[in-house]
Amino acid sequence: MSDWRPTASLHNLVHRAQLLDLTREFFSRRHVLEVETPLACVSTVTDPNIESLSLTAGDTAQRYLQTSPEYSMKRLLAFGAPDIFQICKSFRVGEQGAVHNPEFTMVEWYRRGYCLKQMMQETVDLITTLLGKSDEIINTEYISYHDLTDKALGTSLNLLPESEIKKLAAENGLVMRSDISVQQCVDFLFSHKVESAMCEQSGTVVFHYPASQAALSKLNDDDNSVSERFEVFYKGLELANGYVELLDSEQQLDRFVNDQKIRKQRGLVNVDVDQRLIDAQRHGLPECAGVAVGFDRVMMLASIGITPDFSCFVQQSLLPF
């Protein structure tokens, strides 16, 4: 006989509802409009590090479960929407573990006219509100990607030549193959060495990621080698990823096409460019910044207390099923 009982405790269900209420109150006080966009979309992300769940039913066209509501929300902004936020489910293939799940809850919002500093501060404000902790307790450190990698590795990753990056990755345990790219080596070093070095620091906001990791963010006006992108970590656990958004549709299209080339090199399924997003940018995306917060991870921290040890946590126990 199967165990039919939900894995979530009643205590966690109540706590989750309270945090969702807090999130909506947070944005209501700031006059940010709540919106809802489709979960099943005709297009998906080209990002070679993210795989989408696809749906095919009967004679209907293929749909993808959204990995993030980003594209749909940007189309709303181009259409004239004010500051907006959304609490929604997102889905990604291969996300399974103590702090990963293929289905998870995301809080994503966009602020017109916000700079990187304003968006970083508002993200920290939301997270500390949900945790019920002050900045003084969380002791947030703001540090550039350059300074952080130099601090953790003794050298800045965005200054090293490709051969040295591959050598450093191999020395730190990455099993090298001929098809492993420099970016995969960088990702390995960051996740295995740099993030672990942040465990002694409670809250960390890392900003100005290299241009090669700009994703959908604009490049810095004074230094095109870095992007207007940031991430928020708590003791090495990523909680949020945000950008000052790229407005140039042709630059965005070039990045998508480059993603497709990388996917082909890695033997991944080809993903068509979301032309509706490109057309929305051509129409005119307003100057804005956006960020996505992993609600389940913040819920985890709020439930088990502020601790660097996440090994005791099973994420499914916090989900309402």
Secondary structure in CASP SS format (residue, H / E / C, confidence):
PFRMAT SS
TARGET T0000
AUTHOR 0000-0000-0000
METHOD secondary structure of the structure
MODEL  1
M C 1.00
S C 1.00
D C 1.00
W C 1.00
R C 1.00
P C 1.00
T C 1.00
A C 1.00
S C 1.00
L H 1.00
H H 1.00
N H 1.00
L H 1.00
V H 1.00
H H 1.00
R H 1.00
A H 1.00
Q H 1.00
L H 1.00
L H 1.00
D H 1.00
L H 1.00
T H 1.00
R H 1.00
E H 1.00
F H 1.00
F H 1.00
S H 1.00
R H 1.00
R C 1.00
H C 1.00
V C 1.00
L E 1.00
E E 1.00
V C 1.00
E C 1.00
T C 1.00
P C 1.00
L C 1.00
A E 1.00
C E 1.00
V C 1.00
S C 1.00
T C 1.00
V C 1.00
T C 1.00
D C 1.00
P C 1.00
N C 1.00
I C 1.00
E C 1.00
S C 1.00
L C 1.00
S E 1.00
L E 1.00
T C 1.00
A C 1.00
G C 1.00
D C 1.00
T C 1.00
A C 1.00
Q C 1.00
R E 1.00
Y E 1.00
L E 1.00
Q C 1.00
T C 1.00
S C 1.00
P C 1.00
E H 1.00
Y H 1.00
S H 1.00
M H 1.00
K H 1.00
R H 1.00
L H 1.00
L H 1.00
A H 1.00
F H 1.00
G C 1.00
A C 1.00
P C 1.00
D C 1.00
I E 1.00
F E 1.00
Q E 1.00
I E 1.00
C E 1.00
K E 1.00
S E 1.00
F E 1.00
R C 1.00
V C 1.00
G C 1.00
E C 1.00
Q C 1.00
G E 1.00
A C 1.00
V C 1.00
H E 1.00
N C 1.00
P C 1.00
E E 1.00
F E 1.00
T E 1.00
M E 1.00
V E 1.00
E E 1.00
W E 1.00
Y E 1.00
R E 1.00
R E 1.00
G C 1.00
Y C 1.00
C C 1.00
L H 1.00
K H 1.00
Q H 1.00
M H 1.00
M H 1.00
Q H 1.00
E H 1.00
T H 1.00
V H 1.00
D H 1.00
L H 1.00
I H 1.00
T H 1.00
T H 1.00
L H 1.00
L H 1.00
G C 1.00
K C 1.00
S C 1.00
D H 1.00
E H 1.00
I H 1.00
I H 1.00
N C 1.00
T C 1.00
E E 1.00
Y E 1.00
I E 1.00
S E 1.00
Y H 1.00
H H 1.00
D H 1.00
L H 1.00
T H 1.00
D H 1.00
K H 1.00
A H 1.00
L H 1.00
G C 1.00
T C 1.00
S C 1.00
L H 1.00
N H 1.00
L H 1.00
L C 1.00
P C 1.00
E H 1.00
S H 1.00
E H 1.00
I H 1.00
K H 1.00
K H 1.00
L H 1.00
A H 1.00
A H 1.00
E H 1.00
N C 1.00
G C 1.00
L C 1.00
V C 1.00
M C 1.00
R C 1.00
S C 1.00
D C 1.00
I C 1.00
S C 1.00
V H 1.00
Q H 1.00
Q H 1.00
C H 1.00
V H 1.00
D H 1.00
F H 1.00
L H 1.00
F H 1.00
S H 1.00
H H 1.00
K H 1.00
V H 1.00
E H 1.00
S H 1.00
A H 1.00
M H 1.00
C H 1.00
E H 1.00
Q C 1.00
S C 1.00
G E 1.00
T E 1.00
V E 1.00
V E 1.00
F E 1.00
H C 1.00
Y C 1.00
P E 1.00
A H 1.00
S H 1.00
Q H 1.00
A C 1.00
A C 1.00
L C 1.00
S E 1.00
K C 1.00
L E 1.00
N C 1.00
D C 1.00
D C 1.00
D C 1.00
N C 1.00
S C 1.00
V E 1.00
S E 1.00
E C 1.00
R E 1.00
F E 1.00
E E 1.00
V E 1.00
F E 1.00
Y E 1.00
K C 1.00
G C 1.00
L E 1.00
E E 1.00
L E 1.00
A E 1.00
N E 1.00
G E 1.00
Y E 1.00
V E 1.00
E E 1.00
L C 1.00
L C 1.00
D C 1.00
S H 1.00
E H 1.00
Q H 1.00
Q H 1.00
L H 1.00
D H 1.00
R H 1.00
F H 1.00
V H 1.00
N H 1.00
D H 1.00
Q H 1.00
K H 1.00
I H 1.00
R H 1.00
K H 1.00
Q H 1.00
R C 1.00
G C 1.00
L C 1.00
V C 1.00
N C 1.00
V C 1.00
D C 1.00
V C 1.00
D C 1.00
Q H 1.00
R H 1.00
L H 1.00
I H 1.00
D H 1.00
A H 1.00
Q H 1.00
R H 1.00
H H 1.00
G H 1.00
L C 1.00
P C 1.00
E C 1.00
C E 1.00
A E 1.00
G E 1.00
V E 1.00
A E 1.00
V E 1.00
G E 1.00
F H 1.00
D H 1.00
R H 1.00
V H 1.00
M H 1.00
M H 1.00
L H 1.00
A H 1.00
S H 1.00
I H 1.00
G C 1.00
I C 1.00
T C 1.00
P C 1.00
D C 1.00
F C 1.00
S C 1.00
C C 1.00
F C 1.00
V C 1.00
Q H 1.00
Q H 1.00
S H 1.00
L H 1.00
L C 1.00
P C 1.00
F C 1.00
END
